[in-house]
Amino acid sequence: MSRLTPISCTLVPDAPSHLRQKLRPMGHRQTQWLRKKVDVMIDSNLLKHVSDANYACQVCVVDKKGPAIFHMVSDMRPLNETTVRTST
């Protein structure tokens, strides 16, 4: 079980009401791996399923060296541009 603290952020005053990026194309193996990974993260309470999210960012699945097959990467740059910076 994870001991991560939930994240909260404040939007900048002129932030858009919705932020959604296009899906990145993935192969069948990558899609299947990502679905399993997300299921594990939901079961571990690291993610929460939300069907009507106003903000969503791209997820990439990239090849990884070693025993793990893939690595999940989230592109948070567009979301970071709409939130108030809390650290330097």
Backbone bond lengths (Angstrom), bond angles and torsions (degrees), N, CA, C in turn:
res aa  C-N    CA-C-N  psi(-1)  N-CA   C-N-CA  omega(-1)  CA-C   N-CA-C  phi
1 M - - - 1.443 - - 1.518 108.84 -
2 S 1.272 116.46 137.85 1.461 122.10 -177.61 1.520 111.17 -81.05
3 R 1.342 115.58 151.02 1.456 121.37 176.10 1.525 110.60 -111.94
4 L 1.306 117.04 28.64 1.452 120.98 -179.60 1.523 110.71 -73.74
5 T 1.326 115.16 145.28 1.454 121.24 177.25 1.524 109.00 -89.86
6 P 1.329 117.81 135.48 1.478 118.90 177.28 1.532 110.81 -58.29
7 I 1.298 115.17 146.47 1.463 121.38 -178.30 1.526 108.64 -97.92
8 S 1.321 115.66 136.18 1.456 119.44 170.15 1.517 106.99 -127.93
9 C 1.303 116.25 147.06 1.456 120.10 -179.40 1.515 109.78 -141.67
10 T 1.320 114.82 158.46 1.453 121.75 179.92 1.519 108.82 -109.24
11 L 1.315 116.08 132.08 1.462 120.04 179.34 1.524 110.39 -78.68
12 V 1.317 116.09 147.96 1.462 120.60 174.25 1.529 107.83 -68.60
13 P 1.355 118.11 155.39 1.465 120.57 -175.73 1.533 115.29 -55.09
14 D 1.320 118.03 -36.02 1.464 119.81 -177.59 1.535 112.99 -100.16
15 A 1.319 116.71 25.85 1.470 120.82 -179.21 1.526 110.49 -67.50
16 P 1.336 117.24 143.94 1.465 119.71 177.29 1.531 110.40 -67.52
17 S 1.317 116.62 154.71 1.466 120.25 -179.44 1.532 112.10 -74.58
18 H 1.322 117.04 -21.37 1.461 122.49 177.48 1.530 109.28 -137.30
19 L 1.309 115.69 146.53 1.462 121.07 175.64 1.517 107.23 -143.44
20 R 1.316 115.81 107.91 1.464 120.53 178.85 1.510 108.77 -134.55
21 Q 1.299 115.84 133.08 1.453 121.49 177.83 1.525 109.31 -101.94
22 K 1.322 115.46 156.56 1.460 120.54 176.59 1.524 109.37 -68.80
23 L 1.327 115.30 150.78 1.452 120.11 176.31 1.517 110.20 -70.57
24 R 1.297 116.00 142.15 1.464 120.22 174.83 1.520 108.63 -85.84
25 P 1.320 117.27 140.49 1.467 118.80 178.92 1.533 111.20 -66.68
26 M 1.327 115.44 138.68 1.467 121.71 178.76 1.511 109.07 -137.18
27 G 1.307 115.19 153.48 1.452 121.14 175.16 1.526 110.63 -76.44
28 H 1.311 115.65 169.49 1.467 120.98 -178.09 1.533 111.51 -60.91
29 R 1.328 117.68 -45.98 1.474 121.26 -179.56 1.517 111.09 -61.00
30 Q 1.345 116.79 -41.44 1.461 120.37 179.40 1.528 110.87 -66.14
31 T 1.326 117.00 -41.26 1.467 121.24 179.46 1.526 110.83 -62.75
32 Q 1.322 116.69 -45.51 1.463 120.50 179.22 1.527 111.15 -62.95
33 W 1.343 116.99 -42.55 1.462 121.44 178.60 1.528 110.34 -62.28
34 L 1.333 116.93 -43.27 1.465 121.42 -178.81 1.529 111.01 -64.55
35 R 1.317 117.60 -41.69 1.470 120.12 178.43 1.523 111.39 -60.45
36 K 1.336 116.44 -42.87 1.468 120.08 178.15 1.526 110.70 -65.37
37 K 1.318 116.70 -41.43 1.464 121.46 -179.69 1.533 110.56 -63.07
38 V 1.313 117.22 -44.36 1.471 121.28 178.98 1.528 110.15 -64.45
39 D 1.328 118.07 -41.29 1.464 120.82 177.56 1.528 111.24 -59.13
40 V 1.317 116.85 -43.13 1.475 120.91 177.96 1.529 110.48 -63.25
41 M 1.335 116.92 -41.37 1.465 120.56 -179.99 1.532 111.47 -67.29
42 I 1.327 118.14 -35.52 1.465 121.31 175.87 1.528 110.04 -68.04
43 D 1.325 117.04 -44.81 1.472 121.16 179.16 1.529 111.64 -62.85
44 S 1.329 117.20 -28.79 1.470 122.28 179.85 1.529 112.56 -90.37
45 N 1.327 116.65 5.42 1.475 122.82 -178.45 1.525 113.64 62.38
46 L 1.322 117.07 26.58 1.461 121.05 173.79 1.518 110.91 -87.33
47 L 1.319 115.94 -27.02 1.461 122.61 176.48 1.518 108.48 -128.17
48 K 1.319 114.49 156.94 1.457 121.10 177.44 1.522 107.17 -129.87
49 H 1.317 116.93 129.98 1.456 121.03 -179.93 1.530 109.68 -70.71
50 V 1.317 115.97 125.07 1.459 122.48 178.14 1.523 106.92 -132.44
51 S 1.318 117.13 123.09 1.464 119.80 -177.05 1.522 113.18 -89.45
52 D 1.330 117.94 -14.94 1.464 119.93 -176.75 1.532 112.44 -125.41
53 A 1.308 117.46 44.17 1.465 121.84 -178.37 1.531 110.82 -67.86
54 N 1.321 115.77 137.57 1.466 120.72 176.56 1.526 111.53 -83.18
55 Y 1.321 116.87 -23.49 1.455 121.46 -177.26 1.526 109.36 -127.41
56 A 1.318 115.92 130.15 1.457 121.73 179.21 1.519 109.24 -148.05
57 C 1.315 116.66 140.67 1.463 121.81 -179.32 1.521 110.36 -119.85
58 Q 1.317 115.01 160.25 1.464 121.29 -178.53 1.524 111.39 -69.25
59 V 1.308 113.74 148.29 1.461 121.45 172.13 1.516 107.38 -121.88
60 C 1.320 115.75 132.89 1.468 121.61 177.28 1.524 108.36 -113.04
61 V 1.293 116.49 146.71 1.454 121.90 173.09 1.518 106.39 -117.23
62 V 1.333 115.90 120.38 1.460 120.85 -176.18 1.523 110.04 -119.71
63 D 1.323 115.38 152.85 1.466 120.53 176.83 1.519 109.80 -64.55
64 K 1.327 115.77 146.44 1.456 121.05 -179.42 1.522 109.15 -128.90
65 K 1.306 116.31 141.19 1.460 120.86 176.32 1.518 109.18 -77.22
66 G 1.315 116.33 153.32 1.452 120.21 177.20 1.517 112.25 95.82
67 P 1.343 116.13 -162.18 1.469 119.41 -175.12 1.531 113.90 -69.43
68 A 1.307 118.61 -29.10 1.468 120.31 177.75 1.524 108.79 -75.49
69 I 1.318 116.88 141.64 1.462 121.04 -176.29 1.525 111.27 -83.19
70 F 1.338 116.24 -47.50 1.456 120.97 -175.15 1.532 111.08 -130.87
71 H 1.312 113.89 168.75 1.462 122.29 177.44 1.526 107.37 -136.96
72 M 1.333 117.27 134.60 1.455 121.49 -179.38 1.526 109.71 -94.56
73 V 1.336 115.87 133.14 1.459 122.22 179.64 1.526 108.51 -128.48
74 S 1.332 117.24 130.02 1.467 122.29 177.49 1.520 109.09 -103.73
75 D 1.311 116.75 129.49 1.469 121.82 177.65 1.526 108.09 -91.51
76 M 1.329 116.31 96.42 1.462 122.13 -175.89 1.529 113.00 -94.59
77 R 1.324 118.17 3.18 1.469 120.06 -175.65 1.527 113.79 -56.25
78 P 1.335 120.74 -46.29 1.471 119.01 179.20 1.535 112.45 -62.48
79 L 1.325 117.27 -38.04 1.459 119.97 178.20 1.533 110.62 -67.87
80 N 1.320 117.20 -40.00 1.461 120.51 179.06 1.526 112.11 -59.95
81 E 1.320 117.00 -31.81 1.467 120.84 -179.81 1.532 111.83 -71.22
82 T 1.333 118.15 -18.53 1.463 120.72 -177.62 1.520 113.31 -102.42
83 T 1.337 117.55 2.40 1.468 120.60 -178.20 1.525 110.51 -114.98
84 V 1.323 114.62 156.04 1.461 121.56 177.49 1.515 108.53 -73.12
85 R 1.298 116.84 130.59 1.468 122.23 -179.38 1.527 109.16 -71.78
86 T 1.337 116.33 131.71 1.463 120.42 -177.76 1.517 113.15 -111.77
87 S 1.325 118.50 -9.73 1.463 121.05 178.24 1.524 109.13 -140.17
88 T 1.313 115.20 164.49 1.471 119.96 -178.29 1.501 111.22 -108.15
